[in-house]
Amino acid sequence: MADAGGFIEWVMGESEGEALVDLRRILVGGLVGAIAGGLGTLAFSALLALAVVLGAFEPTQFGELAGLAGIGDPIVGEGNPRVGFAMFVAGGMTTWPFLFASLHHYLPGWRMAASGITFAAIGWSGFAIAFYSGQTGVSLLLFLVLTFVGQCLYGLVLGLVFEYAEPRVDVAFVGTTFQ
């Protein structure tokens, strides 16, 4: 039977115990990111719901997201808005928190909450283009303002959760520049 510890040490350059500690730190970091992204997405979704009520956002745009991913009705070519919203939430809980955790040191803001707002404000331009559905006049203004504020709220919550968790848990990819 092969010695797994020796193999891990040969591949990773560290002992099996050190590798397991690193793995635990990475998994905890992923969990923190998912929680941060989930709470941020919840806050953003509240403003999107307000935008829907005010007529400034079309929830069918989430169907477009699903359709772009190839998850849609093959005859009509449209995606299901519920599936698209689930994809939106999944991205908010996985991709964006990981990207933020990787980039926050390079973003303006001496706290993670401030760099989270910067991160989200940068991402807003892509969101606004992707989810624009032909609004004009006041509905366009409401769309732009509510999605920008919602996106910044997402970044604020994302940064605050990371900032709160960083000194409390041993996370592999999160560090702050303040003490």
C-alpha positions in Angstrom: 0.0 0.0 0.0 1.4 3.4 -1.0 2.1 6.1 1.6 -0.4 8.9 1.0 1.5 11.2 3.4 4.7 10.8 1.4 2.9 11.4 -1.9 1.2 14.6 -0.5 4.5 15.9 0.8 6.2 15.1 -2.6 3.4 16.9 -4.6 2.6 19.8 -2.3 6.0 20.3 -0.6 4.4 20.2 2.8 3.4 17.5 5.3 0.0 15.8 5.2 -1.0 17.7 8.3 -0.1 21.1 6.8 -1.9 20.2 3.6 -5.1 19.3 5.6 -4.9 22.6 7.5 -4.7 24.4 4.2 -7.6 22.4 2.8 -9.7 23.3 5.9 -8.8 27.0 5.5 -9.8 26.9 1.8 -13.1 25.2 2.6 -13.9 27.7 5.4 -13.0 30.6 3.0 -15.5 29.2 0.4 -18.2 28.9 3.1 -17.6 32.5 4.2 -17.7 33.6 0.6 -21.0 31.8 0.0 -22.5 33.4 3.1 -21.2 36.8 2.2 -22.4 36.5 -1.4 -25.8 35.1 -0.3 -26.5 38.0 2.1 -25.3 40.5 -0.5 -27.5 39.0 -3.1 -30.4 39.1 -0.8 -29.9 42.8 -0.2 -29.5 43.5 -3.9 -32.6 41.4 -4.7 -34.7 43.6 -2.3 -33.8 46.6 -4.4 -34.5 44.7 -7.6 -37.9 43.8 -6.3 -38.5 47.5 -5.6 -37.4 48.3 -9.2 -39.9 45.7 -10.5 -42.7 47.2 -8.4 -41.8 50.7 -9.8 -41.7 49.4 -13.4 -38.0 50.0 -13.8 -36.8 46.4 -14.0 -38.2 43.5 -16.0 -37.8 40.1 -14.2 -38.0 38.4 -17.6 -34.4 39.6 -18.0 -33.4 36.7 -15.8 -34.9 34.5 -18.4 -32.5 36.0 -20.9 -29.6 35.1 -18.6 -30.8 31.5 -18.6 -31.2 31.6 -22.4 -27.6 32.8 -22.8 -26.5 29.8 -20.8 -28.4 27.5 -23.0 -31.0 26.7 -20.4 -34.2 27.6 -22.1 -37.1 26.5 -24.3 -35.5 25.1 -27.5 -38.5 26.1 -29.6 -39.1 29.6 -28.4 -35.5 30.2 -27.4 -36.4 32.0 -24.2 -35.1 31.0 -20.8 -37.1 30.5 -17.6 -36.8 33.6 -15.4 -36.8 31.4 -12.3 -33.8 29.5 -13.6 -32.1 32.7 -14.6 -32.7 34.1 -11.1 -31.2 30.9 -9.6 -28.2 31.4 -11.8 -27.9 35.0 -10.6 -28.0 33.9 -7.0 -25.5 31.2 -7.6 -23.1 33.6 -9.2 -23.6 36.0 -6.4 -22.7 33.3 -3.9 -19.7 31.8 -5.8 -18.0 33.6 -8.6 -18.2 37.2 -7.4 -17.2 36.5 -3.7 -14.2 34.5 -4.9 -13.2 37.3 -7.4 -13.6 39.9 -4.6 -11.5 37.9 -2.2 -8.8 37.6 -4.8 -8.9 41.3 -5.8 -9.8 43.3 -2.8 -6.2 44.2 -2.0 -5.9 45.9 -5.3 -9.1 47.9 -5.0 -9.4 51.4 -3.4 -10.6 51.4 0.2 -8.7 50.7 3.4 -11.5 48.4 4.7 -13.0 45.4 2.9 -16.4 47.1 3.1 -15.1 50.1 1.2 -13.3 48.0 -1.4 -16.5 45.9 -1.7 -18.4 49.0 -2.8 -15.7 49.8 -5.3 -15.8 46.2 -6.6 -19.5 46.2 -7.0 -19.6 49.7 -8.6 -17.2 48.5 -11.2 -19.3 45.4 -11.9 -22.5 47.5 -12.1 -21.7 48.7 -15.6 -21.8 45.1 -16.9 -25.0 44.4 -14.9 -26.7 47.6 -16.3 -25.8 46.6 -19.9 -26.8 43.0 -19.5 -30.2 43.7 -17.8 -31.3 46.8 -19.7 -34.6 46.1 -21.4 -35.4 49.3 -23.3 -36.4 51.6 -20.4 -36.7 55.3 -21.2 -37.3 58.4 -19.2 -38.1 58.0 -15.5 -38.0 54.3 -15.6 -34.5 54.4 -17.1 -33.4 56.7 -14.4 -34.9 54.5 -11.7 -33.4 51.4 -13.3 -29.9 53.0 -13.3 -30.2 54.4 -9.8 -31.8 51.4 -8.1 -29.4 48.9 -9.8 -26.4 51.0 -8.9 -27.4 51.4 -5.3 -28.4 47.7 -5.1 -25.0 46.6 -6.6 -23.2 48.9 -4.1 -25.2 47.4 -1.3 -24.2 44.0 -2.5 -20.5 45.0 -2.3 -21.0 46.6 1.1 -22.6 43.5 2.6 -20.0 41.3 0.9 -17.1 43.3 2.3 -18.7 43.6 5.8 -19.2 39.9 6.1 -15.6 39.1 4.9 -14.4 41.9 7.3 -16.4 40.4 10.2 -15.3 36.8 9.5 -11.6 37.4 8.8 -10.3 37.8 12.4 -12.7 35.2 13.7 -11.9 32.2 11.4 -8.8 31.0 9.8 -9.5 31.7 6.1 -6.9 31.0 3.4 -7.6 33.7 0.8 -8.9 36.6 2.9 -6.8 39.2 4.6 -7.3 42.8 5.4 -5.0 45.8 5.3 -6.1 47.3 8.5 -5.9 46.4 12.2 
